[in-house]
């Protein structure tokens, strides 16, 4: 009985007992048949993709199952939850299909941030319709209709309830902190981002959900939803990589290895390996690009989409004519290794 994923986590419910978010400390991709069969026996799961709200009577059996599977964080979660009133959920995904519940959606976002899957490799269709805006506060997530009452209660108790943001997606670092990364401002990395080992996200960098980096990268600009940046690439300050959401397109924009987006530049086409776009230049699919030979003589003019995915390209704007030009770039961009030391 092959299942796609399983996750044990805490869940926050509103006054109507509807789940508004979930946290999975140790999700699993492609669980073994033995693990699934034992879990199904505990919660009487009949198949499909379902989030089971657990009762205290489930805890001991589930603890034994997860202990045998070596999932120690889940065992610790069950032990701690036995002495609290926190809701626990066991989410079982039989198939990788579009999420239909908040618990399912959050599990898939966790799979990305735990590096168990890469962006664009799992089904997230319709996730915006499933999730809804939440007040992410100093006292945890609060359903927006209930926020005024919680603010009143906090004030009367001598506390100030700080609303950090109102969004469908929380900060990744409040849920998952992958190994070997640095984030200057955690508010700028959403849950569902995939940050590879060795990535640095500076204070003005931004990484959306279902997007991110493969390995060592410097992110000082914006990585939009759906975008994956290759090892050794640098997204310069103020630079932006066009995603697939804002324009309604379907083509996935990506960056290969050892690429550089100069400060305040951007791309709306996929870049292969060892590509550079000079500072201040934004390349879109329709940008007219003059191709240059090795002597920098013009040989042809094409739309940038015809260069999508090609390697060893250097884009600049001619300071005299204003036209966008492209020259083959044979030298790889080498990032400053000292910037990527993670102790």
Secondary structure, DSSP 8 states (H G I E B T S, - for coil): ---SEEEEEEEEE-TT--EEEEE-TT-EES--HHHHHHHHHHHT--SSSEEEE--HHHHHHHHHHHHHTT-HHHHHHHHHHTTS--EEEEEEESS-----SHHHHHHHHHHHHTTSS-TTSS--TTHHHH---EEEETTEEEEGGGHHHHHHHHHHTT----EEEEESS-BGGGT---TT-EES-GGGBBTTEE--TT-EE-TT-EE-TTEEESSS-EESSEE-TT-EE-TT-EE-TT-EE--SSTT------EE-TT-EE-TT-EESS-B-SS-EE-TT-EE-TT-EEEEE-TTS-EEEEEEGGGGTT-SSEEEEE-TTT--EEEEE--S-----GGGG---
